[in-house]
Amino acid sequence: MAGWTHVFSIAVLCFLGARVLCAPPEPDDSENETCPGCCPMGAPGMPGRNGVPGQNGYPGSNGFDGTGGIRGTRGVRGVDGIRGQKGEPGASAPDLVASQNIKHCVWDRISDDRDSGTIKICRFHKRQMNTTMHVTWNGSLRVLSTAECCKRWYFMFNGRECLTPVPIDGLTFTNGAESVNIHRVSTIEGLCENIPQGPVDVAFSVEDCRGYSGGDAYTGWNSVSRIIVEELPSTAEEEIE
């Protein structure tokens, strides 16, 4: 029995000696001076997982308006767009053609040598009161004299010259060269208002110009002469100086 006890004691001593030899070295107290007796730091752990996203914050207030920028350069012209569909027909315009009132009086070679008075009359029927009459003369005129003289050709309406806005006339002057016998085709036209509706005798007449007398007038030599009378809506603007 004493032998087994001796053997067991030797085994225990060998086990303790082996523990001392295999034990890890003592930690350097110089590294733990700030924390004497603290345990040494272990190895870093594994990174954690991302947390749950937080809720959206409240919208911020509007900022101040920025200053205007510099104007940019003009862009390149774009391509033409697709042609649109045909629109609906517009409202019908007033039937102006049907309401026109025109008369054309024509004479061939009047050859009238009177120096004053009415040469020709074109009878017209005016349909409305508040309309304007447009008259035109086209034909040859001439004045001849051994001294300065002037003849005036003019329109009359039922025996009176136009007053609104002004008379409708034209003139021919000569300086007294009797050898200058020139018949020139002339046009005299104008507008006259405030003429009552109904029959209107549009007369083309001749007389001396103001401040002159005498002279030999001649109308419609060797050519066609005409008077054109037209009734128009009173829409024309007039400026008289």
C-alpha positions as a LaTeX table, in Angstrom:
\begin{tabular}{lrrr}
\hline
Residue & $x$ (\AA) & $y$ (\AA) & $z$ (\AA) \\
\hline
Met1 & 0.00 & 0.00 & 0.00 \\
Ala2 & 2.84 & 2.32 & 0.82 \\
Gly3 & 4.24 & 1.64 & $-2.65$ \\
Trp4 & 1.09 & 2.78 & $-4.45$ \\
Thr5 & 1.03 & 5.94 & $-2.40$ \\
His6 & 4.56 & 6.74 & $-3.45$ \\
Val7 & 3.77 & 6.20 & $-7.08$ \\
Phe8 & 0.67 & 8.45 & $-6.90$ \\
Ser9 & 2.67 & 11.26 & $-5.31$ \\
Ile10 & 5.27 & 11.09 & $-8.08$ \\
Ala11 & 2.47 & 11.28 & $-10.71$ \\
Val12 & 0.93 & 14.36 & $-9.11$ \\
Leu13 & 4.26 & 16.16 & $-9.03$ \\
Cys14 & 4.89 & 15.37 & $-12.70$ \\
Phe15 & 1.42 & 16.73 & $-13.66$ \\
Leu16 & 1.94 & 19.99 & $-11.79$ \\
Gly17 & 5.40 & 20.42 & $-13.29$ \\
Ala18 & 3.95 & 19.98 & $-16.76$ \\
Arg19 & 1.27 & 22.66 & $-16.10$ \\
Val20 & 3.94 & 25.11 & $-15.02$ \\
Leu21 & 6.03 & 24.49 & $-18.12$ \\
Cys22 & 3.04 & 24.73 & $-20.48$ \\
Ala23 & 1.47 & 27.86 & $-18.92$ \\
Pro24 & 1.43 & 31.04 & $-21.12$ \\
Pro25 & 3.85 & 33.85 & $-20.21$ \\
Glu26 & 2.71 & 36.43 & $-17.70$ \\
Pro27 & 1.37 & 39.63 & $-19.33$ \\
Asp28 & 3.63 & 42.69 & $-19.35$ \\
Asp29 & 2.41 & 44.92 & $-16.57$ \\
Ser30 & 3.93 & 47.90 & $-18.41$ \\
Glu31 & 1.12 & 47.79 & $-20.97$ \\
Asn32 & $-1.56$ & 47.93 & $-18.33$ \\
Glu33 & $-0.08$ & 50.67 & $-16.15$ \\
Thr34 & $-3.16$ & 52.82 & $-16.63$ \\
Cys35 & $-5.40$ & 49.97 & $-15.66$ \\
Pro36 & $-3.53$ & 47.71 & $-13.20$ \\
Gly37 & $-5.15$ & 44.39 & $-12.86$ \\
Cys38 & $-7.30$ & 44.85 & $-16.04$ \\
Cys39 & $-7.81$ & 41.97 & $-18.34$ \\
Pro40 & $-6.10$ & 42.15 & $-21.74$ \\
Met41 & $-8.28$ & 43.32 & $-24.74$ \\
Gly42 & $-9.63$ & 40.58 & $-26.89$ \\
Ala43 & $-9.66$ & 40.40 & $-30.70$ \\
Pro44 & $-12.20$ & 42.67 & $-32.56$ \\
Gly45 & $-15.55$ & 41.08 & $-33.08$ \\
Met46 & $-17.40$ & 40.64 & $-36.41$ \\
Pro47 & $-19.12$ & 43.81 & $-37.85$ \\
Gly48 & $-22.77$ & 44.06 & $-36.89$ \\
Arg49 & $-25.69$ & 44.16 & $-39.34$ \\
Asn50 & $-27.22$ & 47.44 & $-40.62$ \\
Gly51 & $-29.97$ & 48.83 & $-38.51$ \\
Val52 & $-33.54$ & 49.52 & $-39.64$ \\
Pro53 & $-33.82$ & 52.77 & $-41.78$ \\
Gly54 & $-35.22$ & 55.74 & $-39.91$ \\
Gln55 & $-38.38$ & 57.66 & $-40.87$ \\
Asn56 & $-38.32$ & 60.55 & $-43.40$ \\
Gly57 & $-37.83$ & 63.99 & $-41.87$ \\
Tyr58 & $-40.24$ & 66.93 & $-42.28$ \\
Pro59 & $-39.91$ & 68.98 & $-45.50$ \\
Gly60 & $-37.81$ & 72.10 & $-45.11$ \\
Ser61 & $-39.09$ & 75.62 & $-45.87$ \\
Asn62 & $-38.65$ & 77.14 & $-49.36$ \\
Gly63 & $-35.41$ & 78.94 & $-49.97$ \\
Phe64 & $-35.05$ & 82.50 & $-51.23$ \\
Asp65 & $-35.42$ & 83.20 & $-54.96$ \\
Gly66 & $-32.16$ & 83.25 & $-56.81$ \\
Thr67 & $-31.03$ & 86.18 & $-58.93$ \\
Gly68 & $-31.89$ & 86.16 & $-62.65$ \\
Gly69 & $-29.41$ & 84.45 & $-64.85$ \\
Ile70 & $-27.83$ & 85.81 & $-68.02$ \\
Arg71 & $-30.02$ & 85.51 & $-71.10$ \\
Gly72 & $-29.05$ & 82.55 & $-73.19$ \\
Thr73 & $-28.32$ & 82.59 & $-76.88$ \\
Arg74 & $-31.13$ & 82.02 & $-79.34$ \\
Gly75 & $-31.68$ & 78.39 & $-80.15$ \\
Val76 & $-31.68$ & 76.78 & $-83.54$ \\
Arg77 & $-34.96$ & 76.96 & $-85.47$ \\
Gly78 & $-36.96$ & 73.80 & $-85.01$ \\
Val79 & $-38.29$ & 71.66 & $-87.77$ \\
Asp80 & $-41.71$ & 72.42 & $-89.22$ \\
Gly81 & $-44.54$ & 70.66 & $-87.51$ \\
Ile82 & $-47.10$ & 68.43 & $-89.10$ \\
Arg83 & $-49.75$ & 70.28 & $-91.06$ \\
Gly84 & $-52.97$ & 70.59 & $-89.09$ \\
Gln85 & $-56.37$ & 69.46 & $-90.17$ \\
Lys86 & $-58.58$ & 71.65 & $-92.29$ \\
Gly87 & $-60.73$ & 73.95 & $-90.17$ \\
Glu88 & $-64.44$ & 74.42 & $-90.28$ \\
Pro89 & $-65.83$ & 76.80 & $-92.92$ \\
Gly90 & $-66.11$ & 80.39 & $-91.66$ \\
Ala91 & $-69.24$ & 82.47 & $-91.56$ \\
Ser92 & $-70.43$ & 83.83 & $-94.87$ \\
Ala93 & $-69.39$ & 87.39 & $-95.68$ \\
Pro94 & $-72.01$ & 89.97 & $-96.63$ \\
Asp95 & $-73.09$ & 89.65 & $-100.21$ \\
Leu96 & $-71.33$ & 92.81 & $-101.37$ \\
Val97 & $-71.41$ & 91.86 & $-105.03$ \\
Ala98 & $-75.16$ & 91.54 & $-105.02$ \\
Ser99 & $-75.48$ & 94.95 & $-103.30$ \\
Gln100 & $-73.19$ & 96.83 & $-105.68$ \\
Asn101 & $-74.78$ & 99.67 & $-107.55$ \\
Ile102 & $-72.71$ & 100.85 & $-110.53$ \\
Lys103 & $-73.57$ & 102.62 & $-113.76$ \\
His104 & $-71.30$ & 103.18 & $-116.75$ \\
Cys105 & $-72.24$ & 105.89 & $-119.28$ \\
Val106 & $-70.17$ & 105.93 & $-122.49$ \\
Trp107 & $-70.06$ & 108.27 & $-125.52$ \\
Asp108 & $-67.96$ & 107.98 & $-128.66$ \\
Arg109 & $-66.45$ & 111.23 & $-130.03$ \\
Ile110 & $-68.46$ & 113.79 & $-128.09$ \\
Ser111 & $-66.53$ & 116.61 & $-129.85$ \\
Asp112 & $-68.18$ & 119.24 & $-127.67$ \\
Asp113 & $-66.66$ & 122.73 & $-128.15$ \\
Arg114 & $-68.74$ & 124.62 & $-125.56$ \\
Asp115 & $-66.78$ & 126.89 & $-123.21$ \\
Ser116 & $-69.26$ & 126.70 & $-120.31$ \\
Gly117 & $-72.26$ & 124.65 & $-119.27$ \\
Thr118 & $-73.18$ & 120.97 & $-118.97$ \\
Ile119 & $-71.50$ & 118.59 & $-121.40$ \\
Lys120 & $-73.05$ & 115.20 & $-120.50$ \\
Ile121 & $-75.42$ & 113.74 & $-117.88$ \\
Cys122 & $-75.34$ & 110.18 & $-116.52$ \\
Arg123 & $-78.64$ & 109.37 & $-114.77$ \\
Phe124 & $-78.29$ & 107.19 & $-111.67$ \\
His125 & $-80.64$ & 105.74 & $-109.03$ \\
Lys126 & $-79.22$ & 105.88 & $-105.49$ \\
Arg127 & $-80.62$ & 103.06 & $-103.36$ \\
Gln128 & $-79.80$ & 104.22 & $-99.84$ \\
Met129 & $-79.46$ & 107.48 & $-97.94$ \\
Asn130 & $-76.36$ & 106.75 & $-95.83$ \\
Thr131 & $-74.06$ & 105.80 & $-98.71$ \\
Thr132 & $-71.30$ & 107.60 & $-100.64$ \\
Met133 & $-71.22$ & 108.26 & $-104.38$ \\
His134 & $-68.02$ & 107.65 & $-106.29$ \\
Val135 & $-67.85$ & 109.33 & $-109.72$ \\
Thr136 & $-65.20$ & 109.17 & $-112.45$ \\
Trp137 & $-64.71$ & 111.00 & $-115.74$ \\
Asn138 & $-62.29$ & 109.69 & $-118.38$ \\
Gly139 & $-61.90$ & 111.45 & $-121.74$ \\
Ser140 & $-59.92$ & 114.08 & $-123.64$ \\
Leu141 & $-59.84$ & 117.75 & $-122.59$ \\
Arg142 & $-58.29$ & 120.85 & $-124.20$ \\
Val143 & $-58.13$ & 124.62 & $-123.83$ \\
Leu144 & $-56.81$ & 127.02 & $-126.48$ \\
Ser145 & $-56.23$ & 130.79 & $-126.24$ \\
Thr146 & $-54.04$ & 133.66 & $-127.42$ \\
Ala147 & $-53.66$ & 134.73 & $-123.77$ \\
Glu148 & $-53.34$ & 132.95 & $-120.48$ \\
Cys149 & $-56.56$ & 131.17 & $-119.66$ \\
Cys150 & $-57.86$ & 128.28 & $-117.55$ \\
Lys151 & $-60.89$ & 126.02 & $-117.87$ \\
Arg152 & $-62.38$ & 123.92 & $-115.09$ \\
Trp153 & $-64.32$ & 120.66 & $-115.60$ \\
Tyr154 & $-66.44$ & 119.50 & $-112.64$ \\
Phe155 & $-69.26$ & 117.21 & $-111.50$ \\
Met156 & $-72.73$ & 118.27 & $-110.36$ \\
Phe157 & $-75.39$ & 116.18 & $-108.58$ \\
Asn158 & $-78.98$ & 117.18 & $-109.37$ \\
Gly159 & $-77.80$ & 120.64 & $-110.45$ \\
Arg160 & $-75.44$ & 121.29 & $-107.50$ \\
Glu161 & $-71.75$ & 120.74 & $-106.92$ \\
Cys162 & $-70.66$ & 118.38 & $-104.17$ \\
Leu163 & $-70.30$ & 120.05 & $-100.75$ \\
Thr164 & $-69.39$ & 117.05 & $-98.59$ \\
Pro165 & $-66.53$ & 116.83 & $-98.42$ \\
Val166 & $-65.48$ & 119.15 & $-101.32$ \\
Pro167 & $-66.22$ & 119.75 & $-105.03$ \\
Ile168 & $-64.96$ & 117.20 & $-107.55$ \\
Asp169 & $-63.12$ & 118.93 & $-110.39$ \\
Gly170 & $-60.04$ & 119.24 & $-112.58$ \\
Leu171 & $-58.59$ & 121.99 & $-114.79$ \\
Thr172 & $-56.47$ & 122.73 & $-117.83$ \\
Phe173 & $-54.31$ & 125.84 & $-118.16$ \\
Thr174 & $-52.60$ & 127.42 & $-121.18$ \\
Asn175 & $-50.10$ & 130.29 & $-121.31$ \\
Gly176 & $-51.47$ & 131.73 & $-124.54$ \\
Ala177 & $-49.57$ & 129.71 & $-127.17$ \\
Glu178 & $-52.36$ & 129.44 & $-129.76$ \\
Ser179 & $-50.32$ & 127.06 & $-131.88$ \\
Val180 & $-50.25$ & 124.49 & $-129.05$ \\
Asn181 & $-53.49$ & 122.61 & $-129.70$ \\
Ile182 & $-53.09$ & 119.48 & $-127.55$ \\
His183 & $-56.04$ & 117.24 & $-126.59$ \\
Arg184 & $-55.08$ & 115.15 & $-123.58$ \\
Val185 & $-57.00$ & 112.23 & $-122.07$ \\
Ser186 & $-57.71$ & 113.11 & $-118.44$ \\
Thr187 & $-59.32$ & 111.39 & $-115.46$ \\
Ile188 & $-61.29$ & 113.31 & $-112.83$ \\
Glu189 & $-62.81$ & 111.40 & $-109.91$ \\
Gly190 & $-63.86$ & 111.76 & $-106.29$ \\
Leu191 & $-66.32$ & 110.88 & $-103.52$ \\
Cys192 & $-69.45$ & 112.81 & $-102.53$ \\
Glu193 & $-71.64$ & 112.26 & $-99.46$ \\
Asn194 & $-75.03$ & 113.45 & $-98.18$ \\
Ile195 & $-76.80$ & 112.90 & $-101.48$ \\
Pro196 & $-80.43$ & 111.78 & $-100.99$ \\
Gln197 & $-81.51$ & 108.39 & $-102.23$ \\
Gly198 & $-83.50$ & 108.20 & $-105.42$ \\
Pro199 & $-82.82$ & 109.55 & $-108.92$ \\
Val200 & $-79.55$ & 111.49 & $-109.27$ \\
Asp201 & $-78.47$ & 113.37 & $-112.41$ \\
Val202 & $-74.68$ & 113.22 & $-112.44$ \\
Ala203 & $-73.59$ & 116.02 & $-114.78$ \\
Phe204 & $-70.13$ & 116.77 & $-116.19$ \\
Ser205 & $-69.73$ & 120.49 & $-116.88$ \\
Val206 & $-67.12$ & 123.14 & $-117.82$ \\
Glu207 & $-66.54$ & 126.77 & $-116.85$ \\
Asp208 & $-63.78$ & 129.35 & $-116.34$ \\
Cys209 & $-61.36$ & 128.83 & $-113.46$ \\
Arg210 & $-61.46$ & 131.39 & $-110.68$ \\
Gly211 & $-59.52$ & 134.49 & $-111.73$ \\
Tyr212 & $-59.56$ & 133.69 & $-115.47$ \\
Ser213 & $-61.93$ & 134.31 & $-118.36$ \\
Gly214 & $-62.14$ & 133.48 & $-122.04$ \\
Gly215 & $-60.43$ & 130.67 & $-123.88$ \\
Asp216 & $-61.63$ & 127.91 & $-126.17$ \\
Ala217 & $-62.53$ & 124.66 & $-124.36$ \\
Tyr218 & $-62.98$ & 121.34 & $-126.13$ \\
Thr219 & $-64.20$ & 118.03 & $-124.66$ \\
Gly220 & $-64.12$ & 114.47 & $-126.06$ \\
Trp221 & $-62.24$ & 115.00 & $-129.31$ \\
Asn222 & $-61.93$ & 111.93 & $-131.54$ \\
Ser223 & $-62.08$ & 109.43 & $-128.64$ \\
Val224 & $-64.40$ & 107.59 & $-126.26$ \\
Ser225 & $-65.52$ & 109.45 & $-123.13$ \\
Arg226 & $-67.13$ & 107.87 & $-120.07$ \\
Ile227 & $-68.68$ & 108.64 & $-116.70$ \\
Ile228 & $-68.73$ & 105.89 & $-114.06$ \\
Val229 & $-71.04$ & 106.27 & $-111.04$ \\
Glu230 & $-70.89$ & 103.93 & $-108.04$ \\
Glu231 & $-72.72$ & 103.78 & $-104.71$ \\
Leu232 & $-70.43$ & 102.77 & $-101.80$ \\
Pro233 & $-70.85$ & 102.14 & $-98.06$ \\
Ser234 & $-69.92$ & 105.20 & $-96.00$ \\
Thr235 & $-66.72$ & 103.74 & $-94.53$ \\
Ala236 & $-64.03$ & 105.95 & $-96.05$ \\
Glu237 & $-61.94$ & 108.15 & $-93.75$ \\
Glu238 & $-61.37$ & 111.69 & $-94.98$ \\
Glu239 & $-58.73$ & 114.27 & $-94.13$ \\
Ile240 & $-59.15$ & 117.77 & $-95.56$ \\
Glu241 & $-56.53$ & 120.46 & $-95.10$ \\
\hline
\end{tabular}
